[in-house]
Amino acid sequence: MSWLPGITTPLAAWLFALLVPLVVFYFLKLRRPRMEIPSLALWRSVIEDQRVNSPFQKFKRNLLLLLQMACLCLLVLAAMQPFVRGGAEQATYLPILIDNSASMAATDAEGRSRLDVAKDEVRDIIDNLLSDQRLTLISVSDSAQRMTEFTDNRRVLLDALDAIQVADVPSRPEEGLQLAQALARTFEISTVRFYSDGNLPTRPDGAGKPMAVVDFDLPFDLQFHKLDEPAANIGITAFNARKSGQDRWDVFVRIEGSTAGQTAAQVELSANGEPVGSPESVVLEAGQSQRLVFRYDSADAASLTVRLQPDGTDSLAADNLAHLELPISRPLSVYCPSELVSYRHSLEVLSDIELSPGSDAESGGDPGVVTPGLGAMYDLVISDQAHDRNLEASTSFITGLVPEDVQSLMTVEEGLAEVIDWQRDNRLLQHVQFADMDITEMPTLADGVEEAEFEQLGYEILAHGNTGPLILQRREGPNLSFHLLFHTDRSTLPYRVGFPVLISNLVALAREQANLSDVRGAPTGVLPSMVLKPEREYRVTGPNESSATQSSNAEGVLKGIAAREVGTYAIREGSQIVQQIGASLLDATETSLHGVDEIHFRELTIDATTEAATTDRPLWPWLAFAAFGVLLGEWWLYLRRPGGVPA
């Protein structure tokens, strides 16, 4: 790096040629008129006047000429726009990425947030922007937003900088880098600056230490400016409830502290605004966590809120509040035809289940048929009938039928099939043993069909047979379905110990799908999908009274609702609230405020720097100010100084 100043517009140096007419003007300025004089004594003054107006004497004694030459030189230098070279490489088009995730709201000992510190550094860059430089500001949280086009307009850039606010969501730096990469296809971008606290998604390295890894190929130089560590913090990182009785819930809360020092707080749980039990005291050493359990008895739906009241220093406020919506306590609604005797026997021994069709249907009529389209809604449907696939249910278990969109990929033939492999860690198949099981139906792949084609249709193969898949799983929005491509009555599965275990696993999954056994707090970012009325328009109101309108699809699924702040979101149809969801930060990485010192990309590693970037600083304002000072001094000496024009 050269210590000499740089020049932005060197072509302006031709303006120094104006010194020539200025000097010539002074040489030609004197005009001696012919005059008759009464005395020879005045010849002495004429001789002195001649000596004074000689060229070299004029330069020595004419202060006005020297002042005007200095003023002109300063103005020409200002027009050339010189600048003091900074430590950072000069870039014509410079994207600046500013992390505005939740941890950027953490404050230091002076009460300044890290986002404010980052803004101050970027504001200094904007104030010293050179005439040939263009900036674009990009805010980065779990998504990226371009705040400005490439511009050198300081007012536009400063207004956009002030508009960047913290979002209560985790950080995903690859979103901003991908946006900068897209801009690089249009503009000549060689350098990108990223201002962050280093609180990025991590995974353990070989030594077990957290390591920030971004799956991205850098097409430019990345300058990672890490901000200083904040003060200590304590926050809520998990909030869920599990049903432990007929009308009883066990509510679990996890509290974690940062590594900056010891933290303490009071933890209070409330339901619908009323306190539940007594507050719990928590004292955590640096980096520790603690799990608390509260008991809540009620059969009605409830809005639970856990609030953290720190005792002492707490850097981040967003993780001090968490929300959880409990559903109405009710039995699991299950539909199973009477013909599936083995399934019904396994279901009847399980508690808190409402089984359909009931005993009245079993005594006469056609108990195995429920007319589709009547608006029947079940939590779980178990069937081997094709028309039962139309029943509305959050969880479906179909046996002996091949899904319609899969029928072109396989056929079911007569023969003996066996299970050769299955996903033992899948929730449905846990503790279920399929080895040595006999199946008298052979689901067989069609010629030329590969198992990857099932995945393209959205199916996951849970069990493989010797001739093709045996069990499929599919998730469509909030609905979960399982498909046994063979009928269990034509296998030895109902006579094995694993069959009631399989049904118990299925019921547990259905309870979770219906939010009847396990309820987890919704994290910020995007709210979970909801099943409402089909093709209806709903208005979503957030905690800051901001609102947005979204429509449900043909299946009644409302999804993709952005939740950028911690708080309660109300879904309204007209003026009526149809559902409420509480969103909480619930992110251990954000609460820990741990900042990494390097980011690992696919092919290289970028080290962080904590020093503020020394940018190029323009000198032309100082030169212009100096020229104005010279002009002001000339005006004072020759026009305003007391005593008139100097001798």
C-alpha positions, 0 to 999 in steps of 0.5 A: 500500500502506497503512503502517497495520496490517490487522485480520483480525477487526474484529468482536472490537472489541466486547470493549472494552465490558468496560472499562465493568464493570471500571471500575464494579466499582472505583467500587463496590468501597469499602464503609465500615462504621459504627464507633465511634472513641475519638478525634477525631484519626482524623477526619483519616484519614477525610477523606483516605480520602474524597479518595482514593476520589473517581473521578478520584483513583482513576484517578490512584493505583490502579495495579492498575486501570490494569494490569488495564485495560492487560491487557484492552486487549491481549487485545482487540487480540490477539482482533482479530488485527492484522497488519503488511502485507507487500509481497505482496497478501493472498490467502485461497486461495494456491497455492504452486508449488515447482520440484523439478526436477533443477537445484534440487539445485544447491548454492551456495558454502555447500553449500545446495541451491536447494530448501532455500532455497525451502523456507526462504522458504515455511516463513516464509510458513507460520509467519506464516500468518493465520487467514483464509488457506489454502495448498496446496503443489504440487511441479512437475518434469516433472509436478505433484503437490499435496502438501496441500489448502487448509489453515491447519494449520501442522503439515500444511503443514510436513510436506508441505514437508519431504516435497518432494524433488528429482526427477532430471527436467527442469522443465515449469512448465505442469503446475503452472500447469494444476493451479492453473488447475483449482483456480481453478474451485473456489476464489477464486484471484487469486494464485499464487506460483512458486518456481524457479531459472528453469531452464526449457525455452527456445527462442532469441528473435530475438537468439538468446538463450534465452527461456522460453516457456510455452504457457498463458493465465494466469487469475491473477496469477503471482509468479515468485520466482527463486532465486540462481544456484549455483556452477559445474557440469559434467555429462554431457549425451549418451551414445550408441553406434554400431556401427562394425564386426562387434563394435565400438562407438564410444561418444560422450559429451558433457560440458558446463559451466555459465556460472558459471566454468571447470570440469574433470573426469576421465571414466571409462567402464566396461563391466559394472563393468570400466574401458574404456580410460584416463580422459580429462581435460576442462577447459572454459571457462564455457559450453563443451562437449566430445565424447569418443569411446571404443572398446568391442570386444565381441559380447556385451550390456553395461551401459556406465557413464560417470562424471564425477569433477569437479576442483573445484567441482561444483554438481549431482551428478545429471549426473555419472553416465550409463548405456547398455545395449548389445545383443548384436551380431548380424546384422539379421534380414530376411524378404523373399519370394523373389518380390520379386527386386529387393528381395532383390538390394538386400539381398544386397549389404548386410553383416551381414544374415541374409536369410530365407527362405534358399537351401534354401527357394528351391530347392523347396517354397513359399519365399514363405510363412511360416506366421504364429503360429509365433513367428517374430520378425524385425527387418525384414519386406518383403512384398507378401503379406497373410498376411505382415502377421501376422509379428512385426517391429519394422519392416515394409515392405508394398508393393502392399497397402492396410491394412485400416483404410484400405480404406474411405478409398481404392481402387486403380484401374488407370491412370497415377499420378505422385508430386507431392510427398514428404517429402524429410527423412524418414529413409526417403526421404532422397536418393530421387528420385521425380520422373518416376517412372511408376506403373501403379496409381492409389491414389484417395481415396474420395468425400468423404474428406480426408487428415486422416482418415489422420492420425486413424487414426495414419498419416502421409502420406510421398508424395502422388500426383495422386489420393491418398496413395502412401506411408504411415508408422505408428508403434504403440508400439515398432513402425514400419511403412511402406505403399506403396499401389502395387506397386513391380513395377508402377512404374519405381522398381526401375530407378531409382538411388534404389531401392537408396538406399531399401532402404539407408535402410530397413535403417538404420531397422530397425537403429535400431529393433532397437537394433543400430546406434545406441543412445542413453542413456535420459533420466529421466522415463519409460523407453522402451517394451519388448516382453516377453511379452503380458499379464504382470505385471512388477515394476520396481525402481529405484535406491533399491530402490523397486518398482512393478508394471506389466502388459504389454498384449496385444501384449507392450508394457510402457510408462509406467515412471516413472524419477524418479532416475538409476540402473539399473531392473530389470524382473523377472518373479517373481524373474528379471530379464528386462531392465535399463535405465539412466536418466540426466539427459542434459539440457543445460538442467539441467546449464547451470543457466541461469536465465531472468529472465522467462517468456513466456506467450501474452499477457504476460510475467512478470518474476522477482524475486530478493527474498524475498516480504514477507508479512503478519505477525500481531501477535496473538502479541506482543500476547498475550505483552504481556498476559501480561507485564502480568499477571505484573507485577501478580502480582509487585507485589501477591502476590509482591513482598518486603515485602507489598502496596505502600503 
